[in-house]
């Protein structure tokens, strides 16, 4: 066994114990869920028993995670630089653990559109937090005022638009795969002159 293998082995054992403790489960509870004896689980956690693939699969399922996540080694690329879209004043970061999701930071200066036809709808969900200033979220026929350090989460199939209230505001948004695709399509239509620009592009 190489040093790297030994470090991964130790990491997986610590991870199993940490996940068990986070669930508030005793050795006996997790052992029962994973169809293992309590002594076997104890030896796995303490390094006195080798890690077998079939047991790791069962433990991952019992801990409500995946085998990949259980054996994932520590990543070297912890710090991620943003992709900058200067034309729209956006900074985007991919979420490595879920490539379908992304994080976006945007500075807004204008209010949301008055014309309902400029509101957009697409599959997915969005979550946002206001970093500074005050944002206005139009969602269907409703209007929400979101102040600094407040957050909002909403389904994007509801027509929506976001803008600033009385001065600039900065927001940080998280988009699932469908919401991200919806924004990419909207941005493409805008670039072709086919769609109206929404303030949360």
KAKA-V865226 format. One record per backbone hydrogen bond with DSSP energy under -1.0 kcal/mol. NH is the residue of the N-H (numbers start at 1). CO is the residue of the C=O. If there is no record, write none. Layout:
NH,CO
NH,CO
//
This chain:
6,2
7,3
8,4
9,5
10,6
11,7
12,8
13,9
14,10
15,11
16,12
17,13
18,14
19,15
20,16
21,17
22,18
23,19
24,21
25,20
30,26
31,27
32,28
33,29
34,30
36,31
41,37
42,38
43,39
44,40
45,41
46,42
48,43
49,43
56,52
57,53
58,54
59,55
60,56
61,57
62,58
63,59
64,61
65,60
70,66
71,67
78,76
83,92
85,90
90,85
91,105
92,83
93,103
95,101
98,95
101,98
102,175
103,93
104,173
105,91
106,171
107,89
108,169
118,115
119,116
120,160
122,156
126,154
127,174
128,152
129,172
130,150
131,170
132,170
135,146
136,163
137,144
138,161
139,142
140,159
142,139
144,137
146,135
149,130
150,147
152,128
154,126
156,124
158,155
160,120
161,138
163,136
164,110
165,134
169,108
170,132
171,106
172,129
173,104
174,127
175,102
176,125
180,176
181,177
182,178
183,179
184,180
185,181
186,182
187,183
188,184
189,185
190,186
191,187
192,188
193,190
194,189
201,198
//
